[in-house]
Amino acid sequence: MSIPLPEIEAQYPVLAELPQKLRREIADTAQTVTVPSGATLFDERQPCQGFPFVLAGAIRVSKVSASGRELPLYRVTPGETCIITSSCLLGNVPYNARGTTESETVLVLLPQHVFMALLGQPAFRNFIFHLFAERMADLMRLVEEVAFHKLDQRLAALLLGKGRVVHATHQQLADELGSVREMVSRLLKGFAEQGLVALGREQIEIRDAAGLRRIGQAV
């Protein structure tokens, strides 16, 4: 299935600023792929197959340890790009992280030579570098959280960011925190004993947001 260039440009307006010759090359060479939810798009040490534009769905990019522990790095949604893919194409190196679809995802893949040609255009180059800067800021915040904040602080802050009733399993919360289910379950039980939350089947009701906020902001 091919998708008309205007539909791609609707999510990535920067493409409309490119010369007509390059826009035709995108239309002629791009491959459209629909990937089911939960599929692994790429993994560590795999070669990069092309540069993706995300038209629908979302990709979770994470580091995975040998024991299976996962540390989410960032998400790629429509209109955004994957900086790890960009760096792999620029450096001709394999992936150093894993990309997994969070829902059914529609991608448009550009071959490497077209991606390199696009980088020769100031508008597209600025678009990529701006996203690099945003992602690097996000990753620096993640490093700070992991290195300097205790797990109970991070869990409290995570719960507060999900609304009054959190619909998630303990494993899903552990994955978001880069921890293990047993640690998260132990902390949640402690929160429940303090009256901060009420635990249910695949859901957590926040009973004392102010109390959780004090934990999340503790030094």
C-alpha positions as CSV (number, residue, x, y, z in Angstrom):
1,M,0.0,0.0,0.0
2,S,1.3,3.5,-0.9
3,I,0.2,6.7,0.8
4,P,0.0,9.9,-1.1
5,L,2.7,12.4,-0.3
6,P,0.2,15.0,1.0
7,E,-0.9,12.6,3.7
8,I,2.8,12.2,4.8
9,E,3.3,16.0,4.7
10,A,0.2,16.5,6.9
11,Q,2.1,14.9,9.7
12,Y,5.5,16.2,8.6
13,P,5.0,19.7,7.1
14,V,8.7,20.2,6.7
15,L,8.6,17.9,3.7
16,A,6.4,20.4,1.8
17,E,9.4,22.8,2.0
18,L,11.7,20.6,0.1
19,P,12.5,20.9,-3.6
20,Q,10.0,19.2,-6.0
21,K,12.7,16.8,-7.1
22,L,13.2,15.5,-3.6
23,R,9.5,15.3,-2.9
24,R,9.1,13.1,-6.0
25,E,11.9,10.9,-4.8
26,I,10.2,10.5,-1.5
27,A,7.0,9.5,-3.2
28,D,8.8,7.1,-5.5
29,T,11.0,5.3,-2.9
30,A,9.0,5.3,0.4
31,Q,7.6,2.1,1.6
32,T,4.5,2.0,3.7
33,V,4.3,-0.6,6.5
34,T,1.5,-1.4,9.0
35,V,2.8,-3.1,12.1
36,P,0.6,-4.8,14.8
37,S,0.6,-3.7,18.4
38,G,3.5,-5.2,20.5
39,A,5.7,-6.0,17.6
40,T,9.5,-5.4,17.8
41,L,10.4,-3.0,15.0
42,F,14.1,-3.1,15.7
43,D,16.5,-4.5,18.3
44,E,20.0,-4.1,19.5
45,R,22.7,-5.1,17.1
46,Q,20.3,-5.2,14.2
47,P,21.1,-3.1,11.0
48,C,18.9,-0.1,10.3
49,Q,16.5,-0.7,7.4
50,G,15.5,2.9,6.7
51,F,14.3,6.1,8.2
52,P,10.7,6.0,9.5
53,F,7.9,8.6,9.5
54,V,5.2,7.6,11.9
55,L,1.7,8.3,10.5
56,A,-0.3,6.5,13.1
57,G,0.3,4.6,16.4
58,A,3.4,4.9,18.6
59,I,6.8,3.3,19.1
60,R,8.4,2.8,22.5
61,V,12.2,2.9,22.4
62,S,14.0,1.3,25.3
63,K,17.1,-0.3,26.6
64,V,16.8,-3.9,27.7
65,S,19.2,-5.7,30.0
66,A,20.4,-9.3,29.7
67,S,18.0,-10.2,32.5
68,G,15.1,-8.7,30.6
69,R,14.7,-5.5,32.6
70,E,13.5,-2.6,30.4
71,L,14.2,1.1,30.7
72,P,12.0,3.2,28.4
73,L,13.9,6.0,26.8
74,Y,11.3,7.8,24.8
75,R,8.2,7.4,22.5
76,V,7.9,8.3,18.9
77,T,4.4,9.4,17.8
78,P,3.1,10.9,14.5
79,G,5.0,14.0,13.5
80,E,8.2,12.9,15.4
81,T,11.3,10.9,14.5
82,C,13.5,8.3,16.2
83,I,16.9,9.9,17.0
84,I,18.5,6.5,17.5
85,T,17.5,5.5,13.9
86,S,18.9,8.8,12.7
87,S,22.2,8.3,14.5
88,C,22.4,4.7,13.2
89,L,21.9,5.9,9.6
90,L,24.4,8.7,10.0
91,G,27.1,6.5,11.5
92,N,26.4,3.3,9.6
93,V,26.1,1.4,12.9
94,P,23.5,-1.1,14.1
95,Y,20.8,-0.2,16.6
96,N,21.7,0.0,20.3
97,A,18.2,0.0,21.7
98,R,14.8,-1.8,21.0
99,G,11.8,-0.3,19.4
100,T,8.3,-1.8,20.1
101,T,4.9,-0.7,18.8
102,E,2.5,0.4,21.5
103,S,-0.5,0.0,19.2
104,E,-1.1,-0.8,15.5
105,T,1.4,1.6,13.8
106,V,1.6,2.9,10.3
107,L,5.1,3.8,9.1
108,V,6.6,5.2,5.9
109,L,10.2,4.1,5.5
110,L,12.7,6.0,3.5
111,P,15.9,4.3,2.2
112,Q,19.2,5.6,3.6
113,H,20.3,7.5,0.5
114,V,17.1,9.5,0.4
115,F,17.4,10.3,4.1
116,M,21.0,11.6,3.5
117,A,19.8,13.7,0.6
118,L,17.1,15.3,2.8
119,L,19.7,16.2,5.4
120,G,21.3,18.3,2.7
121,Q,18.3,20.6,2.9
122,P,18.5,23.2,5.7
123,A,14.8,22.9,6.6
124,F,14.9,19.2,7.1
125,R,18.3,19.3,8.8
126,N,17.0,21.8,11.3
127,F,13.9,19.7,11.9
128,I,16.0,16.6,12.7
129,F,18.5,18.6,14.9
130,H,15.7,20.3,16.8
131,L,14.2,16.8,17.7
132,F,17.7,15.6,18.7
133,A,18.0,18.5,21.1
134,E,14.5,17.8,22.6
135,R,15.3,14.0,23.0
136,M,18.7,14.7,24.6
137,A,17.0,17.0,27.1
138,D,14.5,14.2,27.9
139,L,17.2,11.6,28.2
140,M,19.2,13.9,30.6
141,R,16.1,14.2,32.8
142,L,15.8,10.4,32.7
143,V,19.4,10.0,33.7
144,E,18.9,12.4,36.6
145,E,15.8,10.5,37.8
146,V,17.5,7.1,37.6
147,A,20.7,8.3,39.2
148,F,19.5,10.6,41.9
149,H,15.9,9.9,42.7
150,K,14.8,6.9,44.8
151,L,12.3,4.4,43.3
152,D,9.5,5.4,45.7
153,Q,9.8,9.0,44.6
154,R,9.7,8.1,41.0
155,L,6.8,5.7,41.5
156,A,4.8,8.4,43.4
157,A,5.5,10.9,40.7
158,L,4.5,8.4,38.0
159,L,1.2,7.6,39.7
160,L,0.3,11.3,40.1
161,G,0.8,11.9,36.4
162,K,-1.8,9.3,35.4
163,G,-4.9,10.6,37.0
164,R,-7.0,9.6,40.0
165,V,-7.4,6.0,38.8
166,V,-4.4,4.4,37.2
167,H,-5.2,1.6,34.9
168,A,-2.0,-0.4,34.7
169,T,-0.4,-3.6,36.0
170,H,2.5,-3.6,38.4
171,Q,4.6,-5.0,35.6
172,Q,3.7,-2.1,33.3
173,L,4.6,0.4,36.0
174,A,7.9,-1.4,36.6
175,D,8.7,-1.3,32.9
176,E,8.1,2.5,32.8
177,L,10.4,2.9,35.8
178,G,13.1,0.6,34.5
179,S,12.6,-1.6,37.6
180,V,11.2,-5.0,38.4
181,R,7.7,-6.0,39.3
182,E,8.5,-7.3,42.8
183,M,10.0,-3.9,43.9
184,V,7.1,-1.9,42.5
185,S,4.5,-4.3,44.1
186,R,6.3,-3.9,47.5
187,L,6.2,-0.1,47.3
188,L,2.6,-0.1,46.2
189,K,1.7,-2.3,49.1
190,G,3.4,0.2,51.4
191,F,1.6,3.1,49.8
192,A,-1.7,1.2,50.4
193,E,-0.9,0.6,54.0
194,Q,-0.3,4.3,54.5
195,G,-3.7,5.1,52.9
196,L,-2.2,6.8,49.9
197,V,-3.7,4.4,47.3
198,A,-6.2,1.6,47.1
199,L,-5.0,-1.4,45.0
200,G,-7.4,-3.3,42.7
201,R,-7.1,-5.6,39.7
202,E,-5.0,-3.9,37.2
203,Q,-5.9,-0.5,38.7
204,I,-4.7,1.8,41.4
205,E,-6.9,4.4,43.0
206,I,-5.1,7.4,44.4
207,R,-6.6,8.2,47.8
208,D,-4.1,10.8,49.1
209,A,-2.6,12.8,46.3
210,A,-1.0,15.3,48.7
211,G,0.8,12.4,50.5
212,L,2.1,11.0,47.3
213,R,3.2,14.5,46.2
214,R,5.3,14.8,49.4
215,I,7.0,11.5,48.6
216,G,7.6,12.5,45.0
217,Q,9.1,15.8,46.0
218,A,11.3,14.4,48.9
219,V,15.0,15.2,48.7
